[in-house]
Amino acid sequence: MKMINTEESSIIHSFQKSSAIGLYLHIPFCKGKCRYCDFYSVNCDQDLINNYLKHLKKEIKKYSLAWNTSPEGNRVKLDSIYFGGGTPGLLETEQIQDIMNFIIEELSYPLSGEITIEANPSSLCEEKIIAFKKAGITRLSLGVQSFRDKELSFLGRRHSAAQSLEIIDLLERHFDNYNMDLIFAVPGQTLKDWKLTLEKAISLGPEHISLYNLQIEEGTPLAKALENDEFHEVDDALDAEMYILAREMLISHGYQHYEISNFAQKGFQSFHNKIYWKLRPYLGLGPSAHSFTGNERYSNYSDILRYINELKDDKLPIDKRLLLQKEDLMAEYMFMGLRLLEGVSLSDFSEKFKIDLKSYYKDEIEKLNSMGLIEINNRLKLTEKGILHGNSVFLEFLP
Protein backbone atom coordinates (compact mmCIF):
# COMPACT_ATOMS: atom_id res chain seq x y z
CA MET A 1 0.00 0.00 0.00
CA LYS A 2 1.25 3.49 -0.84
CA MET A 3 2.13 5.97 1.87
CA ILE A 4 -0.46 8.68 2.50
CA ASN A 5 0.52 12.13 1.26
CA THR A 6 1.26 15.09 3.53
CA GLU A 7 -2.17 16.68 3.13
CA GLU A 8 -3.96 13.42 3.95
CA SER A 9 -1.67 12.87 6.91
CA SER A 10 -2.44 16.28 8.40
CA ILE A 11 -6.18 15.55 8.23
CA ILE A 12 -6.04 11.98 9.50
CA HIS A 13 -3.71 12.68 12.40
CA SER A 14 -5.66 15.74 13.55
CA PHE A 15 -8.30 13.33 14.87
CA GLN A 16 -5.75 11.91 17.31
CA LYS A 17 -6.06 15.05 19.43
CA SER A 18 -9.51 13.70 20.38
CA SER A 19 -10.08 10.86 22.81
CA ALA A 20 -13.11 9.62 20.87
CA ILE A 21 -15.04 10.53 17.71
CA GLY A 22 -18.32 9.69 16.01
CA LEU A 23 -18.30 7.68 12.79
CA TYR A 24 -20.81 8.37 10.01
CA LEU A 25 -21.05 6.14 6.94
CA HIS A 26 -23.05 7.40 3.95
CA ILE A 27 -24.85 4.62 2.07
CA PRO A 28 -26.01 6.52 -1.03
CA PHE A 29 -28.49 4.06 -2.50
CA CYS A 30 -32.26 4.42 -2.94
CA LYS A 31 -34.92 2.66 -4.95
CA GLY A 32 -36.05 6.12 -6.00
CA LYS A 33 -35.68 9.64 -4.69
CA CYS A 34 -38.43 11.16 -2.53
CA ARG A 35 -39.81 14.41 -3.93
CA TYR A 36 -38.38 16.55 -1.12
CA CYS A 37 -34.96 14.93 -0.66
CA ASP A 38 -31.75 16.81 -1.53
CA PHE A 39 -29.31 14.35 0.07
CA TYR A 40 -26.85 12.73 -2.30
CA SER A 41 -28.12 9.36 -3.54
CA VAL A 42 -28.08 7.11 -6.61
CA ASN A 43 -30.35 4.35 -7.84
CA CYS A 44 -29.95 0.98 -6.20
CA ASP A 45 -27.73 -1.28 -8.32
CA GLN A 46 -26.18 -4.41 -6.79
CA ASP A 47 -22.97 -4.32 -8.81
CA LEU A 48 -22.43 -0.68 -7.91
CA ILE A 49 -23.21 -1.41 -4.25
CA ASN A 50 -20.62 -4.19 -4.18
CA ASN A 51 -18.02 -1.96 -5.81
CA TYR A 52 -18.84 0.90 -3.46
CA LEU A 53 -18.55 -1.24 -0.33
CA LYS A 54 -15.17 -2.53 -1.48
CA HIS A 55 -13.90 1.04 -1.73
CA LEU A 56 -15.61 2.12 1.49
CA LYS A 57 -13.48 -0.51 3.21
CA LYS A 58 -10.44 0.94 1.49
CA GLU A 59 -11.31 4.39 2.87
CA ILE A 60 -11.67 2.91 6.36
CA LYS A 61 -8.31 1.14 5.93
CA LYS A 62 -6.52 4.37 5.06
CA TYR A 63 -7.57 5.95 8.35
CA SER A 64 -6.87 2.76 10.26
CA LEU A 65 -3.40 2.39 8.78
CA ALA A 66 -2.45 5.95 9.65
CA TRP A 67 -3.79 5.76 13.19
CA ASN A 68 -2.31 2.36 13.97
CA THR A 69 1.15 3.29 12.66
CA SER A 70 1.20 6.77 14.19
CA PRO A 71 4.34 7.54 16.24
CA GLU A 72 2.02 9.00 18.88
CA GLY A 73 0.53 5.52 19.32
CA ASN A 74 -2.84 7.06 20.07
CA ARG A 75 -5.46 4.87 18.43
CA VAL A 76 -8.68 6.81 17.84
CA LYS A 77 -11.73 5.42 19.61
CA LEU A 78 -15.26 5.49 18.23
CA ASP A 79 -18.02 6.93 20.41
CA SER A 80 -20.80 5.86 18.04
CA ILE A 81 -21.50 4.61 14.53
CA TYR A 82 -24.27 5.91 12.27
CA PHE A 83 -25.29 4.46 8.89
CA GLY A 84 -27.13 7.20 6.97
CA GLY A 85 -28.23 7.72 3.43
CA GLY A 86 -29.73 7.21 1.04
CA THR A 87 -31.37 4.11 2.40
CA PRO A 88 -28.83 1.98 4.33
CA GLY A 89 -31.65 -0.45 5.10
CA LEU A 90 -31.41 -1.58 1.46
CA LEU A 91 -28.08 -3.28 2.13
CA GLU A 92 -28.16 -7.04 2.40
CA THR A 93 -27.64 -8.43 5.87
CA GLU A 94 -24.33 -10.00 4.87
CA GLN A 95 -23.10 -6.62 3.62
CA ILE A 96 -23.90 -4.86 6.89
CA GLN A 97 -22.28 -7.68 8.88
CA ASP A 98 -19.15 -7.50 6.71
CA ILE A 99 -18.80 -3.72 7.12
CA MET A 100 -19.43 -3.96 10.87
CA ASN A 101 -16.79 -6.67 11.23
CA PHE A 102 -14.33 -4.57 9.24
CA ILE A 103 -14.94 -1.45 11.37
CA ILE A 104 -14.45 -3.42 14.59
CA GLU A 105 -11.27 -5.01 13.23
CA GLU A 106 -9.75 -1.81 11.81
CA LEU A 107 -11.01 0.90 14.15
CA SER A 108 -12.69 0.30 17.51
CA TYR A 109 -16.04 -0.61 18.97
CA PRO A 110 -18.17 2.39 20.03
CA LEU A 111 -17.63 3.34 23.66
CA SER A 112 -21.30 4.29 23.98
CA GLY A 113 -22.51 1.11 22.30
CA GLU A 114 -24.85 3.16 20.07
CA ILE A 115 -24.84 1.93 16.48
CA THR A 116 -27.68 3.34 14.38
CA ILE A 117 -28.93 2.47 10.91
CA GLU A 118 -31.53 4.42 8.95
CA ALA A 119 -34.21 2.46 7.12
CA ASN A 120 -37.54 2.92 5.41
CA PRO A 121 -40.52 0.63 6.02
CA SER A 122 -40.30 -0.56 2.41
CA SER A 123 -36.68 -1.69 2.85
CA LEU A 124 -37.23 -3.91 5.90
CA CYS A 125 -38.56 -7.36 6.74
CA GLU A 126 -38.31 -9.46 9.89
CA GLU A 127 -35.34 -11.45 8.61
CA LYS A 128 -33.38 -8.26 7.94
CA ILE A 129 -34.34 -6.71 11.29
CA ILE A 130 -33.06 -9.80 13.12
CA ALA A 131 -29.87 -9.84 11.06
CA PHE A 132 -29.18 -6.15 11.72
CA LYS A 133 -29.42 -6.77 15.43
CA LYS A 134 -27.13 -9.79 15.15
CA ALA A 135 -24.61 -7.64 13.25
CA GLY A 136 -24.39 -5.27 16.20
CA ILE A 137 -26.90 -2.56 15.29
CA THR A 138 -28.39 -1.25 18.55
CA ARG A 139 -30.69 1.50 17.27
CA LEU A 140 -32.83 1.81 14.16
CA SER A 141 -34.13 5.10 12.72
CA LEU A 142 -37.30 4.52 10.73
CA GLY A 143 -38.49 6.99 8.08
CA VAL A 144 -42.23 6.80 8.75
CA GLN A 145 -42.88 10.52 7.99
CA SER A 146 -46.69 10.21 8.21
CA PHE A 147 -49.52 7.83 9.01
CA ARG A 148 -51.68 9.44 6.30
CA ASP A 149 -51.38 7.80 2.87
CA LYS A 150 -52.30 11.01 1.05
CA GLU A 151 -49.33 12.79 2.63
CA LEU A 152 -46.99 9.88 1.93
CA SER A 153 -48.01 10.00 -1.72
CA PHE A 154 -47.39 13.75 -1.91
CA LEU A 155 -43.92 13.29 -0.41
CA GLY A 156 -43.08 10.51 -2.88
CA ARG A 157 -42.63 7.86 -0.21
CA ARG A 158 -42.71 4.20 -1.28
CA HIS A 159 -44.62 2.79 1.65
CA SER A 160 -48.11 3.07 3.09
CA ALA A 161 -49.21 3.76 6.64
CA ALA A 162 -50.19 0.08 6.94
CA GLN A 163 -46.67 -1.01 5.95
CA SER A 164 -45.20 1.28 8.62
CA LEU A 165 -47.40 -0.32 11.26
CA GLU A 166 -46.35 -3.82 10.18
CA ILE A 167 -42.64 -2.95 10.36
CA ILE A 168 -43.00 -1.15 13.69
CA ASP A 169 -44.64 -4.25 15.15
CA LEU A 170 -41.62 -6.29 14.03
CA LEU A 171 -39.16 -3.70 15.33
CA GLU A 172 -40.74 -3.77 18.77
CA ARG A 173 -40.23 -7.54 18.92
CA HIS A 174 -36.50 -7.28 18.32
CA PHE A 175 -35.27 -3.75 19.22
CA ASP A 176 -35.67 -1.82 22.44
CA ASN A 177 -34.43 1.44 20.92
CA TYR A 178 -35.78 2.92 17.71
CA ASN A 179 -36.44 6.38 16.37
CA MET A 180 -39.44 7.44 14.29
CA ASP A 181 -39.04 10.31 11.80
CA LEU A 182 -42.15 12.42 11.15
CA ILE A 183 -42.69 15.36 8.78
CA PHE A 184 -45.21 18.15 9.30
CA ALA A 185 -46.28 21.28 7.37
CA VAL A 186 -46.97 19.11 4.30
CA PRO A 187 -49.08 21.01 1.74
CA GLY A 188 -52.70 19.96 2.12
CA GLN A 189 -52.12 18.71 5.68
CA THR A 190 -54.52 20.08 8.28
CA LEU A 191 -53.91 20.46 11.99
CA LYS A 192 -56.32 17.56 12.52
CA ASP A 193 -54.34 15.37 10.10
CA TRP A 194 -51.15 16.13 12.00
CA LYS A 195 -52.79 15.42 15.33
CA LEU A 196 -53.92 12.00 14.08
CA THR A 197 -50.35 11.14 13.01
CA LEU A 198 -49.02 12.27 16.40
CA GLU A 199 -51.65 10.26 18.27
CA LYS A 200 -50.74 7.14 16.30
CA ALA A 201 -47.01 7.68 16.85
CA ILE A 202 -47.45 8.21 20.60
CA SER A 203 -49.67 5.14 20.91
CA LEU A 204 -46.87 3.03 19.41
CA GLY A 205 -44.40 4.30 22.02
CA PRO A 206 -41.10 4.63 20.11
CA GLU A 207 -38.18 5.50 22.35
CA HIS A 208 -37.31 8.50 20.19
CA ILE A 209 -39.25 10.76 17.82
CA SER A 210 -37.76 13.30 15.40
CA LEU A 211 -39.99 15.99 13.89
CA TYR A 212 -39.16 18.04 10.81
CA ASN A 213 -41.21 20.69 9.06
CA LEU A 214 -41.10 20.14 5.32
CA GLN A 215 -38.35 22.14 3.65
CA ILE A 216 -38.63 22.56 -0.10
CA GLU A 217 -35.04 22.53 -1.28
CA GLU A 218 -33.79 23.95 -4.55
CA GLY A 219 -33.39 21.37 -7.31
CA THR A 220 -35.84 18.83 -5.88
CA PRO A 221 -39.00 17.66 -7.69
CA LEU A 222 -41.09 19.46 -5.05
CA ALA A 223 -39.32 22.73 -5.81
CA LYS A 224 -40.13 22.32 -9.50
CA ALA A 225 -43.77 21.50 -8.69
CA LEU A 226 -43.98 24.62 -6.52
CA GLU A 227 -42.60 26.76 -9.36
CA ASN A 228 -45.34 25.32 -11.58
CA ASP A 229 -47.99 26.33 -9.00
CA GLU A 230 -49.01 22.72 -8.43
CA PHE A 231 -49.46 23.40 -4.70
CA HIS A 232 -49.10 26.13 -2.08
CA GLU A 233 -46.73 26.00 0.86
CA VAL A 234 -48.13 25.78 4.37
CA ASP A 235 -48.21 29.26 5.91
CA ASP A 236 -45.93 30.08 8.83
CA ALA A 237 -48.78 30.38 11.34
CA LEU A 238 -50.04 26.84 10.70
CA ASP A 239 -46.46 25.53 10.65
CA ALA A 240 -45.89 27.01 14.13
CA GLU A 241 -49.25 25.72 15.37
CA MET A 242 -48.33 22.19 14.27
CA TYR A 243 -44.97 22.40 16.05
CA ILE A 244 -46.55 23.70 19.26
CA LEU A 245 -49.18 20.95 19.18
CA ALA A 246 -46.52 18.26 18.71
CA ARG A 247 -44.44 19.64 21.54
CA GLU A 248 -47.39 19.77 23.93
CA MET A 249 -48.58 16.26 23.07
CA LEU A 250 -45.17 14.61 23.26
CA ILE A 251 -44.14 16.28 26.52
CA SER A 252 -47.49 15.41 28.11
CA HIS A 253 -46.84 11.75 27.25
CA GLY A 254 -43.43 11.64 28.92
CA TYR A 255 -41.11 12.55 26.06
CA GLN A 256 -38.22 14.86 26.90
CA HIS A 257 -37.83 17.69 24.42
CA TYR A 258 -34.04 17.83 24.41
CA GLU A 259 -33.28 19.35 20.99
CA ILE A 260 -35.39 21.57 18.75
CA SER A 261 -36.48 18.70 16.49
CA ASN A 262 -35.98 15.76 18.83
CA PHE A 263 -37.91 14.10 21.65
CA ALA A 264 -36.87 11.07 23.66
CA GLN A 265 -38.05 8.88 26.46
CA LYS A 266 -35.76 9.04 29.48
CA GLY A 267 -32.37 7.51 28.69
CA PHE A 268 -32.89 7.39 24.92
CA GLN A 269 -31.46 10.66 23.61
CA SER A 270 -29.48 10.22 20.39
CA PHE A 271 -25.84 9.92 21.46
CA HIS A 272 -24.50 10.24 17.92
CA ASN A 273 -26.42 13.40 17.01
CA LYS A 274 -25.32 15.07 20.23
CA ILE A 275 -21.76 14.76 18.92
CA TYR A 276 -22.76 17.22 16.16
CA TRP A 277 -24.65 19.57 18.47
CA LYS A 278 -21.82 19.69 21.02
CA LEU A 279 -19.24 20.40 18.30
CA ARG A 280 -17.24 17.26 18.92
CA PRO A 281 -15.14 15.59 16.19
CA TYR A 282 -16.64 13.06 13.78
CA LEU A 283 -15.43 11.20 10.72
CA GLY A 284 -17.69 10.91 7.68
CA LEU A 285 -17.05 8.18 5.11
CA GLY A 286 -18.61 7.67 1.69
CA PRO A 287 -19.55 10.09 -1.12
CA SER A 288 -20.75 13.53 0.10
CA ALA A 289 -19.95 12.66 3.73
CA HIS A 290 -18.72 15.51 5.93
CA SER A 291 -16.10 15.37 8.71
CA PHE A 292 -15.06 17.67 11.54
CA THR A 293 -11.62 17.32 13.13
CA GLY A 294 -12.09 19.87 15.90
CA ASN A 295 -10.92 22.88 13.92
CA GLU A 296 -11.42 21.87 10.29
CA ARG A 297 -14.40 20.74 8.23
CA TYR A 298 -13.98 18.75 5.05
CA SER A 299 -16.22 16.81 2.70
CA ASN A 300 -15.91 13.98 0.20
CA TYR A 301 -16.87 14.23 -3.46
CA SER A 302 -20.64 14.06 -4.01
CA ASP A 303 -20.15 11.65 -6.88
CA ILE A 304 -19.90 7.92 -6.28
CA LEU A 305 -17.79 7.26 -9.39
CA ARG A 306 -15.35 10.05 -8.52
CA TYR A 307 -15.27 8.71 -4.95
CA ILE A 308 -14.40 5.21 -6.19
CA ASN A 309 -11.80 6.44 -8.68
CA GLU A 310 -9.97 8.54 -6.07
CA LEU A 311 -9.68 5.49 -3.82
CA LYS A 312 -8.57 3.36 -6.78
CA ASP A 313 -5.71 5.84 -7.12
CA ASP A 314 -5.03 5.35 -3.41
CA LYS A 315 -6.16 8.87 -2.51
CA LEU A 316 -8.71 9.97 0.03
CA PRO A 317 -11.79 11.24 -1.89
CA ILE A 318 -11.72 14.68 -0.24
CA ASP A 319 -13.29 17.48 -2.24
CA LYS A 320 -13.42 20.58 -0.02
CA ARG A 321 -11.61 21.70 3.12
CA LEU A 322 -12.38 24.60 5.45
CA LEU A 323 -10.10 25.57 8.30
CA LEU A 324 -12.13 27.33 10.98
CA GLN A 325 -10.81 30.33 12.88
CA LYS A 326 -11.49 30.78 16.58
CA GLU A 327 -14.41 33.15 15.98
CA ASP A 328 -15.96 30.63 13.56
CA LEU A 329 -15.65 27.83 16.12
CA MET A 330 -17.21 29.99 18.83
CA ALA A 331 -20.12 30.88 16.54
CA GLU A 332 -20.71 27.22 15.65
CA TYR A 333 -20.47 26.23 19.30
CA MET A 334 -23.20 28.75 20.09
CA PHE A 335 -25.74 28.05 17.36
CA MET A 336 -25.26 24.29 17.50
CA GLY A 337 -25.37 24.24 21.31
CA LEU A 338 -28.48 26.41 21.41
CA ARG A 339 -30.34 23.75 19.42
CA LEU A 340 -30.21 21.73 22.63
CA LEU A 341 -32.85 22.72 25.16
CA GLU A 342 -30.21 22.59 27.91
CA GLY A 343 -28.39 25.38 26.06
CA VAL A 344 -24.74 26.37 26.31
CA SER A 345 -22.79 26.18 29.57
CA LEU A 346 -20.98 29.44 30.34
CA SER A 347 -18.19 27.59 32.17
CA ASP A 348 -17.73 25.05 29.34
CA PHE A 349 -17.50 27.89 26.81
CA SER A 350 -14.92 29.68 28.95
CA GLU A 351 -12.87 26.52 29.42
CA LYS A 352 -12.91 25.70 25.71
CA PHE A 353 -12.20 29.16 24.27
CA LYS A 354 -10.59 31.02 27.22
CA ILE A 355 -13.13 33.81 26.76
CA ASP A 356 -16.06 34.94 28.89
CA LEU A 357 -19.23 34.22 26.91
CA LYS A 358 -21.28 37.04 28.45
CA SER A 359 -18.60 39.61 27.67
CA TYR A 360 -17.82 38.42 24.14
CA TYR A 361 -21.48 38.23 23.08
CA LYS A 362 -22.65 41.13 25.28
CA ASP A 363 -24.59 42.96 22.53
CA GLU A 364 -26.18 39.81 21.11
CA ILE A 365 -27.26 38.64 24.57
CA GLU A 366 -28.78 42.00 25.48
CA LYS A 367 -30.72 42.14 22.20
CA LEU A 368 -32.04 38.57 22.37
CA ASN A 369 -32.82 38.84 26.09
CA SER A 370 -34.83 42.03 25.52
CA MET A 371 -36.84 40.19 22.86
CA GLY A 372 -37.59 37.36 25.29
CA LEU A 373 -35.83 34.78 23.11
CA ILE A 374 -33.12 33.63 25.55
CA GLU A 375 -32.52 33.31 29.26
CA ILE A 376 -29.16 33.22 30.98
CA ASN A 377 -27.82 32.14 34.35
CA ASN A 378 -25.09 29.51 34.42
CA ARG A 379 -26.28 28.45 30.97
CA LEU A 380 -27.53 30.42 27.97
CA LYS A 381 -30.61 28.78 26.47
CA LEU A 382 -33.74 29.41 24.44
CA THR A 383 -36.96 30.48 26.12
CA GLU A 384 -40.31 28.99 25.11
CA LYS A 385 -40.64 31.88 22.64
CA GLY A 386 -37.06 31.39 21.50
CA ILE A 387 -37.73 27.76 20.62
CA LEU A 388 -40.25 28.97 18.02
CA HIS A 389 -37.80 31.54 16.63
CA GLY A 390 -34.59 29.54 16.88
CA ASN A 391 -33.24 30.55 13.46
CA SER A 392 -33.47 34.23 14.40
CA VAL A 393 -31.45 33.50 17.54
CA PHE A 394 -28.80 31.46 15.73
CA LEU A 395 -28.23 34.18 13.12
CA GLU A 396 -27.19 36.62 15.84
CA PHE A 397 -24.11 34.53 16.60
CA LEU A 398 -22.82 34.22 13.05
CA PRO A 399 -19.53 36.12 12.57
Secondary structure, DSSP 8 states (H G I E B T S, - for coil): -----HHHHHHHHHGGGSSEEEEEEEE-EESS--TT--S--EE--HHHHHHHHHHHHHHHHHHHHHHHT-TT----EEEEEEEEES-GGGS-HHHHHHHHHHHHHHS---SS-EEEEEE-GGG--HHHHHHHHHHT--EEEEEEE-S-HHHHHHHT-S--HHHHHHHHHHHHHH-S-EEEEEEE--TT--HHHHHHHHHHHHHH--SEEEEEE----TTSHHHHHHHTTSS----HHHHHHHHHHHHHHHHHTT-EEEETTEEE-TT---HHHHHHHTT--EEEESTT-EEE-SSEEEEE-S-HHHHHHHHHTT---EEEEEE--HHHHHHHHHHHHTTBTT-EEHHHHHHHHSS-HHHHTHHHHHHHHHTTSEEESSEEEE-HHHHHTHHHHHHTT--
